[in-house]
Amino acid sequence: MPPEGRRAGVATCRDPGSSFGMTAHRDLDVLRRLRSYGGPIYIATSRENYIRGVLGLPIVELLEGTAAAVAYGVAQGAQLVRRHDVRLMKRLMTMMQRSYAGDGP
């Protein structure tokens, strides 16, 4: 049996899917349950409708909400993240992953 996340030499991951016509409540629930999906997890949470629904802000003002969702997703086990604000989210993910791994710079 191939290692988790590998099939025929190709890396695979799980995408629990968010904002596919779901409610903000449903998308937040998906985010809270990421660990239960197992394997490498991918989230596409950048500027999604559920963040707008929670914060009540226009799409151009969702940076902080996206950062919070990415940080929480990484804390819940997400390893791959689709994002618009690449530099900021890369730094956020690096800090989160290093914090959880317990290793320094």
Secondary structure, 3 states (H helix, E strand, C coil): CCCCCEECCEECCECCCCCCCCCHHHHHHHHHCHHHHCCCEEEECCCCHHHHHHHCCCHHHCHHHHHHHHHHHHHCCEEEEECCCHHHHHHHHHHHHHHHHCCCC
